[in-house]
Amino acid sequence: MPVDATKGKKGAAKPAAKGAPKAALKGAAQGVPKSGKGKNDAKPAKGASTEDDAFVHQRVTSATFLFEVDGVEIGQFMEAGGLEVSVETESVEEGGQNSYVHKLPGRMTWPNITLKRGVTKNDSLLKWLNESSGEQFAANGNKIERKTAAIVLVGPAGKRLRSWNFDGAFPVKWTGPSFAVTSTELAGEQLEIAHHGFRASDH
């Protein structure tokens, strides 16, 4: 009669549970966490941003923006253009160097900011222009009150994402609507703003 080797021996190991995978038993014996994450799993670098730099998942478009002057919103606009900067270069020819011409950076050029919107009862844009020209300008001692303006990019949830702040801003041109009996376009106005440059900031 066959003898059961597991009987009668003190401390003999019990058979594994029926159907239990060997790998699972081995992992449990070594103390592997149930989540499967070990101590050496990769972690985000300290200070690394978890947000999408391009705002792709927030579905941010160029159609949602605000325009402010000295921190005060002055109205809704259809378009805001001129957000660019270019650097002039100076060419310097070096004797004996025929492979290229040296390019040295020069002045920075900032074009005017242009704002477009439909005509409203509020005439704040034209009034702002009058403060920097004409009789009102003379009444102020021929001094221009330069302001800080900003174009603010807004997300779909109303959260401010980025802003471009313009230093020394003042209006230089206002254009009203063009009228025609055959036109079906929205009556609009446009304002051009000169400035000393802008700086971008995150919110």
Rosetta silent file (secondary structure, phi, psi, omega in degrees, C-alpha in Angstrom):
SEQUENCE: MPVDATKGKKGAAKPAAKGAPKAALKGAAQGVPKSGKGKNDAKPAKGASTEDDAFVHQRVTSATFLFEVDGVEIGQFMEAGGLEVSVETESVEEGGQNSYVHKLPGRMTWPNITLKRGVTKNDSLLKWLNESSGEQFAANGNKIERKTAAIVLVGPAGKRLRSWNFDGAFPVKWTGPSFAVTSTELAGEQLEIAHHGFRASDH
SCORE:     score description
SCORE:     0.000 S_00000001
   1 L     0.000  130.921 -176.788    0.000    0.000    0.000 S_00000001
   2 L   -65.739  143.374 -179.554    1.495    3.409   -0.972 S_00000001
   3 L   -99.805  131.049  178.920    2.574    5.629    1.869 S_00000001
   4 L   -77.711  116.166 -174.604    1.495    9.315    1.909 S_00000001
   5 L   -70.607  -17.872 -177.612    4.704   11.260    2.315 S_00000001
   6 L   -84.504   -8.719 -177.683    2.853   14.327    3.696 S_00000001
   7 L   -97.557  143.944  173.121    1.511   12.460    6.716 S_00000001
   8 L    80.338    2.362  179.083    3.384   11.936    9.909 S_00000001
   9 L  -114.147  119.243 -176.755    6.095   14.494    9.164 S_00000001
  10 L   -68.464  132.328  177.777    6.144   17.552   11.358 S_00000001
  11 L    79.462   10.448  179.298    6.323   20.846    9.469 S_00000001
  12 L   -66.877  141.414 -179.056    5.634   19.279    6.078 S_00000001
  13 L   -69.821  139.623  178.520    4.404   21.803    3.503 S_00000001
  14 L   -80.745  149.500  179.426    0.711   21.650    2.636 S_00000001
  15 L   -64.457  151.216  179.595   -0.256   21.199   -0.984 S_00000001
  16 L   -66.971  152.832  179.600   -1.132   24.319   -2.966 S_00000001
  17 L   -61.511  144.943 -177.101   -4.767   25.270   -3.340 S_00000001
  18 L   -64.444  127.030  176.182   -6.430   23.630   -6.271 S_00000001
  19 L    84.953   -1.794 -178.980   -6.339   25.807   -9.369 S_00000001
  20 L   -77.196  128.252  179.756   -4.096   28.543   -7.877 S_00000001
  21 L   -64.875  140.312 -179.090   -1.535   29.840  -10.414 S_00000001
  22 H   -64.512  -36.768 -178.196    2.049   29.171   -9.426 S_00000001
  23 H   -64.203  -37.439 -179.800    3.120   32.717  -10.426 S_00000001
  24 H   -66.607  -41.455  178.940    0.532   34.261   -8.100 S_00000001
  25 H   -64.290  -39.732 -179.782    1.686   32.119   -5.204 S_00000001
  26 H   -65.350  -40.754  179.412    5.296   33.023   -5.887 S_00000001
  27 H   -66.244  -40.150 -179.678    4.447   36.725   -6.018 S_00000001
  28 H   -65.001  -36.924 -179.001    2.487   36.566   -2.789 S_00000001
  29 H   -67.067  -28.545 -178.463    5.374   34.817   -1.048 S_00000001
  30 L   -91.794    0.164  175.662    7.731   37.623   -2.070 S_00000001
  31 L    76.997   30.779  177.654    5.406   40.383   -0.839 S_00000001
  32 L   -71.598  130.323 -179.956    4.603   42.005   -4.203 S_00000001
  33 L   -59.968  149.770 -179.328    1.843   44.670   -3.706 S_00000001
  34 L   -63.615  -28.645 -177.888   -1.557   43.828   -5.112 S_00000001
  35 L   -71.161  -16.914  179.721   -1.525   46.964   -7.230 S_00000001
  36 L    86.056    0.808 -179.789    1.446   45.647   -9.144 S_00000001
  37 L   -91.993  127.024  179.341    3.487   48.824   -8.530 S_00000001
  38 L   -96.738  178.342 -177.641    6.992   48.302   -7.305 S_00000001
  39 L   -70.461  -25.205 -174.983    9.364   50.635   -5.524 S_00000001
  40 L   -96.859   12.398  179.405   11.272   51.394   -8.714 S_00000001
  41 L   -63.842  144.342 -177.823    8.276   52.469  -10.811 S_00000001
  42 L   -67.196  139.504  177.946    8.856   55.714  -12.731 S_00000001
  43 L  -123.318  153.380  178.177    7.464   58.877  -11.162 S_00000001
  44 L   -59.800  143.275  178.899    6.974   62.348  -12.689 S_00000001
  45 L   -62.489  147.810 -178.584    9.990   64.590  -12.289 S_00000001
  46 L   -63.193  128.342 -179.880    9.759   67.053   -9.442 S_00000001
  47 L    85.861   -2.444 -178.817    8.205   70.299  -10.653 S_00000001
  48 L   -71.833  140.981 -179.872    7.086   68.801  -13.964 S_00000001
  49 L   -81.091  136.181  177.877    3.773   70.145  -15.285 S_00000001
  50 L   -96.436   -2.749 -179.390    0.941   67.671  -15.713 S_00000001
  51 L   -85.942  156.686  178.208   -1.096   70.062  -17.879 S_00000001
  52 L   -78.602  117.262 -176.160   -1.153   69.960  -21.639 S_00000001
  53 L   -62.144  -28.414 -178.057    1.083   72.801  -22.858 S_00000001
  54 L   -92.630    1.730 -179.795   -0.944   73.178  -26.050 S_00000001
  55 L    58.529   27.187 -175.459   -4.303   73.179  -24.217 S_00000001
  56 H   -62.477  -46.226 -176.084   -5.462   70.452  -26.623 S_00000001
  57 H   -72.263  -13.627  177.830   -7.637   68.640  -24.109 S_00000001
  58 H   -91.933   -3.725  179.348   -9.246   71.929  -23.062 S_00000001
  59 L    54.373   46.882  179.758  -10.373   72.644  -26.651 S_00000001
  60 L   -79.171  131.771  177.675   -9.021   76.190  -26.483 S_00000001
  61 L  -121.947  168.401  179.025   -9.631   78.256  -29.631 S_00000001
  62 L   -79.615    4.655 -178.402   -8.644   81.747  -30.718 S_00000001
  63 L   -88.212   -8.844 -176.122  -12.304   82.785  -30.542 S_00000001
  64 L  -115.308  103.584 -179.298  -12.342   83.192  -26.774 S_00000001
  65 E  -153.549  163.405  177.180  -10.411   86.218  -25.520 S_00000001
  66 E  -125.549  156.196  172.362  -10.753   89.414  -23.522 S_00000001
  67 E  -124.947  129.010 -176.499   -9.237   92.862  -23.913 S_00000001
  68 E  -126.744  152.419  173.687   -8.431   94.899  -20.823 S_00000001
  69 E  -128.820  119.305 -176.142   -7.028   98.346  -20.103 S_00000001
  70 L    52.653   40.137  175.978   -5.393   98.856  -16.700 S_00000001
  71 L    81.671    1.721 -178.499   -7.040   95.651  -15.511 S_00000001
  72 E  -111.706  126.750  178.067  -10.551   96.708  -16.580 S_00000001
  73 E   -70.164  129.690 -175.573  -12.369   94.859  -19.368 S_00000001
  74 E  -108.971    4.233  175.478  -13.532   97.385  -21.947 S_00000001
  75 E   147.003  168.961  176.898  -15.681   95.203  -24.182 S_00000001
  76 L   -92.622  141.529 -177.283  -16.074   92.139  -26.356 S_00000001
  77 L  -129.103  151.170  177.970  -14.260   92.067  -29.694 S_00000001
  78 L   -81.327  -35.982 -177.719  -14.521   90.015  -32.856 S_00000001
  79 E  -142.780  149.190  172.282  -10.807   90.212  -33.675 S_00000001
  80 E  -141.183  111.416 -176.333   -7.550   91.210  -32.016 S_00000001
  81 E  -121.283  175.584  178.889   -4.499   91.279  -34.289 S_00000001
  82 L    91.282   12.977 -179.128   -0.923   92.513  -34.311 S_00000001
  83 L   -82.503   80.239 -178.285    0.378   90.149  -31.647 S_00000001
  84 L  -157.254  163.502  177.756    3.883   89.851  -33.057 S_00000001
  85 L  -148.543  142.681  177.563    7.436   91.104  -32.705 S_00000001
  86 E  -133.480  153.808 -178.576   10.385   91.161  -35.086 S_00000001
  87 E  -114.926  122.105  176.156   14.074   91.908  -34.604 S_00000001
  88 E   -71.250  151.096  179.787   15.950   93.996  -37.120 S_00000001
  89 E  -125.514  150.746  177.841   19.386   92.758  -38.121 S_00000001
  90 E  -115.270  130.090 -179.851   22.546   94.502  -39.189 S_00000001
  91 E   -90.782  130.609  179.469   24.865   92.902  -41.732 S_00000001
  92 E  -126.128  118.885  179.265   28.603   93.123  -41.044 S_00000001
  93 L   -88.868  132.651  179.548   31.078   91.966  -43.665 S_00000001
  94 L  -107.377  129.983  179.557   34.360   90.534  -42.397 S_00000001
  95 L   -62.847  131.367 -179.038   37.460   90.731  -44.521 S_00000001
  96 L    86.570  -10.759  178.563   38.645   87.313  -45.632 S_00000001
  97 L  -104.944  100.185 -177.454   35.359   85.666  -44.617 S_00000001
  98 L  -104.038   -0.101 -177.305   33.497   84.895  -47.829 S_00000001
  99 L   -79.605  -29.759 -178.769   31.349   82.028  -46.554 S_00000001
 100 L  -160.837  169.902  175.709   28.778   84.241  -44.823 S_00000001
 101 L  -113.256  131.999 -179.558   27.958   87.738  -43.604 S_00000001
 102 E   -63.040  137.740  176.161   27.669   88.360  -39.882 S_00000001
 103 E  -114.779  119.383  179.841   24.133   89.121  -38.686 S_00000001
 104 E  -111.441  138.721 -179.257   23.863   91.238  -35.542 S_00000001
 105 E   -70.132  143.371  179.321   20.577   91.835  -33.680 S_00000001
 106 E  -121.100 -137.910 -177.582   19.193   95.350  -33.741 S_00000001
 107 E   -72.767  152.627  173.523   16.001   97.054  -32.627 S_00000001
 108 E   -94.080  137.278 -178.486   12.832   95.191  -31.813 S_00000001
 109 E  -115.377  127.868 -179.364    9.764   96.217  -33.809 S_00000001
 110 L  -118.693  110.790  178.322    6.249   95.919  -32.390 S_00000001
 111 L   -68.993  163.795  179.049    3.356   96.560  -34.807 S_00000001
 112 L   -66.776  147.914  173.738    0.169   98.228  -33.639 S_00000001
 113 E   -84.193  134.014  178.747   -2.526   96.122  -32.016 S_00000001
 114 E  -115.139  133.410  178.755   -5.804   96.169  -33.950 S_00000001
 115 E  -120.535  135.382  178.854   -9.184   95.558  -32.354 S_00000001
 116 E  -128.126  138.412  176.527  -12.418   94.953  -34.247 S_00000001
 117 E  -157.573  166.640  175.154  -15.948   94.742  -32.903 S_00000001
 118 E   -72.799  150.099  179.700  -19.525   95.523  -33.819 S_00000001
 119 L   -64.817  133.820  179.414  -20.764   99.052  -33.217 S_00000001
 120 L  -126.098  175.139  176.319  -22.370   99.442  -29.782 S_00000001
 121 L   -69.678  -23.803  179.825  -24.006  102.238  -27.806 S_00000001
 122 L   -80.072  122.056 -178.266  -20.779  102.508  -25.809 S_00000001
 123 L  -104.040   35.109 -173.346  -18.387  104.930  -27.529 S_00000001
 124 H   -65.800  -32.351 -177.445  -15.452  104.204  -25.217 S_00000001
 125 H   -66.643  -45.681  179.512  -12.964  103.427  -28.013 S_00000001
 126 H   -68.726  -36.197  177.787  -13.343  106.784  -29.746 S_00000001
 127 H   -64.164  -38.152  178.113  -13.311  108.603  -26.416 S_00000001
 128 H   -64.118  -39.838  177.987  -10.036  106.915  -25.524 S_00000001
 129 H   -63.259  -40.952 -178.365   -8.561  108.101  -28.836 S_00000001
 130 H   -64.278  -23.524  179.268   -9.699  111.682  -28.169 S_00000001
 131 L   -70.903  -19.667 -178.101   -7.762  111.670  -24.905 S_00000001
 132 L  -111.866   17.930  178.947   -4.488  111.369  -26.832 S_00000001
 133 L  -163.261  164.701  173.618   -5.229  113.909  -29.580 S_00000001
 134 H    71.700 -154.745 -174.504   -7.139  117.074  -30.397 S_00000001
 135 H   -63.703  -40.348 -179.428   -8.631  119.524  -27.921 S_00000001
 136 H   -66.652  -32.912  177.048   -8.763  117.116  -25.027 S_00000001
 137 H   -66.174  -40.792  177.992   -5.088  116.299  -25.565 S_00000001
 138 H   -67.516  -36.479  179.098   -4.242  120.013  -25.445 S_00000001
 139 H   -65.646  -24.756  178.685   -6.348  120.444  -22.309 S_00000001
 140 L   -90.219   17.187  178.853   -4.226  117.781  -20.650 S_00000001
 141 L    74.770   28.353 -179.400   -1.071  119.797  -21.301 S_00000001
 142 L    55.934   37.744  178.757   -0.196  117.826  -24.460 S_00000001
 143 L  -116.376  135.434  179.367    0.571  114.800  -22.352 S_00000001
 144 L   -94.640  127.482  175.433   -0.433  111.253  -23.243 S_00000001
 145 L   -87.394   97.735 -179.682   -1.652  109.050  -20.462 S_00000001
 146 L   -75.418  141.590 -176.497   -0.114  105.725  -21.410 S_00000001
 147 E  -123.366  169.471  174.883   -1.900  102.663  -20.128 S_00000001
 148 E  -105.501  115.457 -179.716   -1.239   98.949  -19.723 S_00000001
 149 E  -108.017  163.785 -177.767   -3.477   96.880  -21.987 S_00000001
 150 E  -152.396  138.954  168.052   -3.814   93.110  -22.217 S_00000001
 151 E  -102.910  123.942 -173.620   -5.204   90.424  -24.494 S_00000001
 152 E  -115.343  123.623  175.478   -6.294   87.484  -22.348 S_00000001
 153 E   -83.849  127.484 -175.295   -6.835   83.962  -23.684 S_00000001
 154 E  -117.151  136.448  178.281   -9.800   82.334  -21.935 S_00000001
 155 L   -78.908  172.533 -178.131  -10.629   78.626  -21.769 S_00000001
 156 L   -63.481  -23.798 -179.969  -14.091   77.109  -22.367 S_00000001
 157 L   -91.068    6.919 -179.825  -14.778   77.036  -18.632 S_00000001
 158 L    86.715    5.752 -179.536  -14.030   80.759  -18.298 S_00000001
 159 L   -83.281  134.543  177.188  -10.562   80.193  -16.817 S_00000001
 160 E   -75.851  126.857 -174.521   -7.840   82.637  -17.801 S_00000001
 161 E  -104.437  -51.551  178.368   -4.981   80.697  -19.386 S_00000001
 162 E  -145.402  156.624  177.103   -2.479   83.198  -20.775 S_00000001
 163 E  -142.086  150.932  176.227   -2.259   86.946  -21.256 S_00000001
 164 E  -119.128  113.645 -174.212   -0.147   89.350  -23.302 S_00000001
 165 E  -100.277  128.639 -176.614    0.367   92.674  -21.512 S_00000001
 166 E  -103.966  126.269 -179.337    1.210   95.813  -23.532 S_00000001
 167 E   -92.577  144.789  176.263    3.243   98.575  -21.913 S_00000001
 168 E    60.845   40.206 -174.930    2.773  102.251  -22.711 S_00000001
 169 E   -83.049  140.082  171.438   -0.354  101.669  -24.800 S_00000001
 170 E  -155.870  146.645 -176.396   -2.377  104.486  -26.388 S_00000001
 171 E   -75.241  143.233 -179.179   -4.774  104.563  -29.392 S_00000001
 172 E  -124.761  -12.262 -179.364   -3.574  106.034  -32.687 S_00000001
 173 E  -157.787  135.472  174.441   -6.384  105.283  -35.142 S_00000001
 174 E  -124.602  134.308  179.017  -10.126  104.668  -35.050 S_00000001
 175 E  -125.379  126.908  179.640  -12.096  103.414  -38.064 S_00000001
 176 L   -91.017 -176.964 -178.683  -15.877  103.375  -38.193 S_00000001
 177 L   -71.632  151.532  173.001  -18.234  101.259  -40.303 S_00000001
 178 L   -97.431  127.643 -174.755  -18.501  101.608  -44.071 S_00000001
 179 L  -100.612  137.529  176.190  -22.107  102.142  -45.143 S_00000001
 180 L  -157.139  136.093 -176.285  -23.704  100.767  -48.298 S_00000001
 181 L   -67.201  -20.506 -179.345  -27.342   99.999  -49.051 S_00000001
 182 L   -93.655   -2.554 -175.117  -26.333   96.686  -50.630 S_00000001
 183 L   -83.624  142.013  174.675  -24.215   95.536  -47.683 S_00000001
 184 L  -117.073    9.028 -178.533  -25.323   92.793  -45.289 S_00000001
 185 L   -76.778  155.978  177.848  -22.200   92.896  -43.148 S_00000001
 186 L   -69.398  132.929  177.370  -22.261   93.740  -39.463 S_00000001
 187 L   -68.639  123.804 -175.270  -21.552   97.408  -38.782 S_00000001
 188 E  -133.912  172.154  176.350  -18.244   97.482  -36.966 S_00000001
 189 E  -134.891  156.156 -177.154  -15.465   99.695  -35.662 S_00000001
 190 E  -135.129  140.322  179.540  -11.715   99.225  -35.438 S_00000001
 191 E  -128.144  132.773  175.205   -9.109  100.669  -33.092 S_00000001
 192 E  -105.585  137.192 -176.180   -5.332  100.641  -33.517 S_00000001
 193 E  -125.939  125.244  174.079   -3.149  100.835  -30.422 S_00000001
 194 E   -88.497  154.574 -178.092    0.551  101.712  -30.306 S_00000001
 195 L  -159.317  173.437 -178.634    2.705  100.336  -27.489 S_00000001
 196 L  -101.589   17.090 -178.420    6.259   99.773  -26.294 S_00000001
 197 L   116.563  163.507 -179.089    6.168   95.993  -26.452 S_00000001
 198 E  -130.048  163.642  175.768    4.409   93.172  -24.655 S_00000001
 199 E  -134.593  141.354 -179.129    5.219   90.404  -22.234 S_00000001
 200 E   -95.669  148.480  178.377    3.420   87.083  -21.874 S_00000001
 201 E  -146.940  148.901  176.709    2.349   85.614  -18.556 S_00000001
 202 E   -95.848  152.228  179.317    0.543   82.485  -17.368 S_00000001
 203 L  -104.720    0.000    0.000   -2.391   82.553  -14.976 S_00000001
